[in-house]
C-alpha cells in the first residue's frame, strides 16, 4: 500500500489542482479519480505500492500535459506551477533530481 503522504498529495493537491485548472468544483475530484482509474486500467489505488502510485501520478501528469496542455504541481513543486518561469521550473527539477540521487 502506498504511503499516506502520496494519497494526501493525490487527493489534496493533484485532483483539486486539476479541478482549478479546468474551472471545476472540487467535488469533481471524485469523478476525476474514477476517470483516471478507468483510463489507466486500475481497479483501486488502495492496493498500489509507493512505486506504482508514483507511476500512476506520473501517468496522470503526462496525460494532462500531452492531451490537454494542463500543468499541475508534481510532488514537492510549488502550487503555482503555471505561473513560474521555465528557468524556475528547471531549477526545481534539477534539485529534485539531485535529491533523488542521495
C-alpha positions as CSV (number, residue, x, y, z in Angstrom):
1,X,0.0,0.0,0.0
2,X,1.3,3.5,-0.9
3,X,2.2,5.9,1.8
4,X,-0.4,8.2,3.3
5,X,1.6,11.1,2.1
6,X,1.1,10.1,-1.5
7,X,-2.6,9.7,-1.0
8,X,-2.7,13.1,0.7
9,X,-0.9,14.7,-2.3
10,X,-3.2,12.9,-4.8
11,X,-6.4,13.9,-3.1
12,X,-5.4,17.2,-1.5
13,X,-3.2,18.7,-4.2
14,X,-3.3,16.9,-7.6
15,X,-7.0,16.4,-8.1
16,X,-8.0,19.8,-6.7
17,X,-5.4,21.4,-8.9
18,X,-6.8,19.8,-11.9
19,X,-10.3,21.0,-10.9
20,X,-8.9,24.5,-10.5
21,X,-7.2,24.4,-13.9
22,X,-10.3,23.2,-15.6
23,X,-12.6,25.5,-13.6
24,X,-14.5,22.7,-11.9
25,X,-15.8,22.5,-8.5
26,X,-13.6,20.5,-6.1
27,X,-16.4,18.0,-5.7
28,X,-15.5,16.8,-9.3
29,X,-12.3,15.3,-7.8
30,X,-14.2,12.0,-7.2
31,X,-15.2,11.9,-10.8
32,X,-11.7,12.6,-12.0
33,X,-10.4,9.9,-9.7
34,X,-12.8,7.4,-11.3
35,X,-11.9,8.6,-14.8
36,X,-8.2,8.3,-14.3
37,X,-8.5,4.8,-12.8
38,X,-10.5,3.8,-15.9
39,X,-8.0,5.4,-18.2
40,X,-5.1,3.6,-16.7
41,X,-6.9,0.3,-16.0
42,X,-6.6,0.4,-12.3
43,X,-9.2,-1.3,-10.1
44,X,-8.2,0.5,-6.9
45,X,-5.5,2.9,-5.9
46,X,-5.7,1.5,-2.4
47,X,-3.6,-1.5,-3.4
48,X,-0.8,0.3,-5.2
49,X,2.6,0.5,-3.5
50,X,4.7,3.7,-3.5
51,X,6.4,2.9,-6.8
52,X,3.1,2.0,-8.6
53,X,1.3,5.0,-7.1
54,X,4.1,7.4,-8.2
55,X,3.9,5.8,-11.7
56,X,0.2,6.4,-11.7
57,X,0.6,10.0,-10.7
58,X,3.3,10.5,-13.4
59,X,0.9,9.0,-16.0
60,X,-1.7,11.5,-15.0
61,X,0.7,14.3,-15.3
62,X,1.8,13.1,-18.8
63,X,-1.8,12.8,-19.9
64,X,-2.7,16.2,-18.7
65,X,0.3,17.9,-20.5
66,X,0.1,15.9,-23.8
67,X,-3.6,15.7,-24.2
68,X,-4.9,18.8,-22.5
69,X,-1.9,21.2,-22.2
70,X,-2.6,21.4,-18.5
71,X,0.2,21.7,-16.0
72,X,-0.4,21.0,-12.3
73,X,2.1,20.7,-9.5
74,X,4.1,17.5,-9.1
75,X,5.1,16.3,-5.6
76,X,7.2,19.0,-3.9
77,X,6.5,21.6,-6.6
78,X,5.0,24.9,-5.8
79,X,1.3,25.1,-6.4
80,X,1.6,28.0,-8.8
81,X,3.5,25.9,-11.4
82,X,1.6,27.6,-14.3
83,X,3.0,31.0,-13.2
84,X,6.7,30.1,-12.8
85,X,9.2,30.7,-15.5
86,X,10.9,27.9,-17.3
87,X,14.2,28.7,-15.6
88,X,12.5,28.3,-12.2
89,X,10.9,25.1,-13.3
90,X,14.2,23.7,-14.4
91,X,15.9,24.7,-11.2
92,X,13.2,22.8,-9.2
93,X,13.5,19.8,-11.5
94,X,17.3,19.8,-11.1
95,X,17.0,20.0,-7.3
96,X,14.6,17.1,-7.2
97,X,16.9,15.0,-9.4
98,X,19.8,15.7,-7.1
99,X,17.7,14.8,-4.0
100,X,16.6,11.5,-5.7
101,X,20.2,10.5,-6.2
102,X,21.0,10.9,-2.5
